Amino acid sequence: MNLRPRRLEEPEINLVSLIDVVLMIVIFFMLSSTFSQEGRLKIRLPEAGAVAAAREAAPPIVVAVGADGAYLVDGREVVDPSADALRAALLAVAGEARDARITVRADARATHQSVVTAMDVLARLGFREIDIATVKEEAKP
C-alpha cells in the first residue's frame, strides 16, 4: 500500500488580495485625515510702492461692553443689556450709514457672550469695519 501522495503541493500565498486590502486602508486613512499645518505657514506680505489714498476720517462709533454686560453706544448707556436694545441704540446713532467705523471696547472681565452679542448685532446690521480696542501690554522686566 502506497500512502504517499502522488504529487506534492507547494504552499503559496496569494499576495494580490493582501495588496488590495492594504491599498484600501491607505486610501481610507488619506481621505479621512486632515493635514492642517496652519502654524507652519509663513506668509510674506507683498510690498506696495504707492501710498493708499487718505480718506476723510470720521470718528468711529464706540460700543463699550462693561464687566457686568452693560452696553454704552457713543457714551450713552443702553437701558436693557439685550440684543434688541443694543440694535435700537445703534440704529439711533448710526442711522442708515453702514459704512461707519465701529470700535468695540470690551472690559477684560466682560463675559464672552456679551461681546459676541455685540458683534453679532453689528454684523446683522451690516457694519463692515469693526475694530476691537486693546491696550499695549507693558514689558515685564
C-alpha positions as CSV (number, residue, x, y, z in Angstrom):
1,M,0.0,0.0,0.0
2,N,1.4,3.4,-1.1
3,L,0.5,6.1,1.5
4,R,2.5,8.9,-0.1
5,P,0.6,11.4,-2.2
6,R,1.3,11.2,-5.8
7,R,2.2,14.8,-6.1
8,L,3.5,17.4,-3.6
9,E,1.5,20.6,-3.5
10,E,3.6,23.6,-2.8
11,P,2.0,26.1,-0.4
12,E,1.6,29.5,-1.9
13,I,0.5,32.8,-0.6
14,N,-1.8,34.9,-2.6
15,L,-0.5,38.5,-2.3
16,V,-3.0,40.1,-4.6
17,S,-5.8,40.2,-2.0
18,L,-3.3,41.4,0.7
19,I,-2.1,44.2,-1.5
20,D,-5.8,45.2,-2.3
21,V,-6.6,45.4,1.4
22,V,-3.5,47.4,2.3
23,L,-4.2,49.8,-0.5
24,M,-7.8,50.3,0.6
25,I,-6.6,51.0,4.2
26,V,-4.1,53.6,3.0
27,I,-6.7,55.3,0.8
28,F,-9.2,55.4,3.7
29,F,-6.7,57.0,6.1
30,M,-5.6,59.5,3.4
31,L,-9.1,60.6,2.8
32,S,-10.3,60.6,6.4
33,S,-7.4,62.5,8.0
34,T,-6.8,66.2,7.8
35,F,-3.5,67.8,7.2
36,S,-3.6,71.2,8.8
37,Q,-0.3,72.9,9.1
38,E,-1.6,76.4,9.8
39,G,1.1,77.1,12.4
40,R,3.9,76.3,9.9
41,L,2.5,78.6,7.3
42,K,4.9,81.5,6.8
43,I,3.5,84.4,4.8
44,R,5.5,87.3,3.4
45,L,3.1,90.1,2.6
46,P,3.7,91.9,-0.7
47,E,5.1,95.4,-0.7
48,A,3.4,98.4,-2.3
49,G,5.2,101.5,-3.6
50,A,2.1,103.7,-3.7
51,V,0.6,105.2,-0.6
52,A,-3.1,104.5,-0.1
53,A,-5.3,107.4,-0.6
54,A,-6.2,109.0,2.6
55,R,-9.9,109.2,3.2
56,E,-11.7,111.6,5.4
57,A,-11.6,110.0,8.8
58,A,-14.9,110.3,10.7
59,P,-14.8,109.5,14.3
60,P,-15.8,105.8,14.9
61,I,-18.9,104.8,16.8
62,V,-17.8,103.3,20.0
63,V,-19.6,100.4,21.5
64,A,-18.4,99.7,25.1
65,V,-19.1,96.5,26.9
66,G,-18.9,96.7,30.7
67,A,-17.8,94.0,33.1
68,D,-21.4,93.5,34.1
69,G,-22.5,93.1,30.5
70,A,-24.0,96.6,30.1
71,Y,-23.6,98.4,26.8
72,L,-22.7,102.0,26.0
73,V,-23.1,103.4,22.5
74,D,-21.1,106.6,21.9
75,G,-21.1,107.3,25.7
76,R,-24.9,106.8,26.1
77,E,-25.9,103.9,28.3
78,V,-28.2,101.3,26.7
79,V,-31.1,100.7,29.1
80,D,-31.5,97.0,28.6
81,P,-28.5,94.7,28.1
82,S,-30.3,92.8,25.4
83,A,-29.6,92.4,21.7
84,D,-32.7,94.3,20.7
85,A,-32.0,97.3,22.9
86,L,-28.4,97.4,21.5
87,R,-29.7,97.2,18.0
88,A,-32.1,100.1,18.6
89,A,-29.3,102.2,20.1
90,L,-27.0,101.6,17.2
91,L,-29.8,102.5,14.7
92,A,-30.4,105.7,16.6
93,V,-26.7,106.7,16.5
94,A,-25.7,105.4,13.0
95,G,-28.9,105.8,11.1
96,E,-28.6,104.4,7.6
97,A,-24.8,104.8,7.4
98,R,-23.5,101.2,7.3
99,D,-20.0,102.3,6.2
100,A,-19.3,103.9,9.5
101,R,-16.4,102.5,11.5
102,I,-17.3,100.8,14.8
103,T,-14.9,100.3,17.7
104,V,-15.8,97.7,20.3
105,R,-14.2,98.4,23.6
106,A,-14.9,95.5,25.9
107,D,-13.8,95.3,29.5
108,A,-11.3,92.4,30.1
109,R,-13.7,91.0,32.7
110,A,-16.7,91.2,30.4
111,T,-18.3,87.9,29.6
112,H,-17.6,86.4,26.2
113,Q,-21.3,86.1,25.5
114,S,-21.9,89.9,25.9
115,V,-19.0,90.7,23.5
116,V,-20.2,88.1,20.9
117,T,-23.8,89.5,21.2
118,A,-22.5,93.0,20.4
119,M,-20.5,91.7,17.4
120,D,-23.5,89.7,16.2
121,V,-25.8,92.7,16.3
122,L,-23.2,94.8,14.4
123,A,-22.8,92.1,11.8
124,R,-26.6,91.7,11.4
125,L,-27.0,95.5,10.9
126,G,-24.4,95.3,8.1
127,F,-21.4,97.2,9.5
128,R,-18.3,96.1,7.8
129,E,-15.5,98.0,9.6
130,I,-15.4,96.7,13.1
131,D,-12.3,97.3,15.3
132,I,-11.6,95.7,18.7
133,A,-9.9,98.1,21.0
134,T,-7.0,96.8,23.1
135,V,-4.1,98.3,25.1
136,K,-0.5,97.5,24.6
137,E,0.9,95.1,27.2
138,E,3.6,96.6,29.3
139,A,7.0,95.0,29.0
140,K,7.8,93.0,32.2
141,P,11.4,93.2,33.4
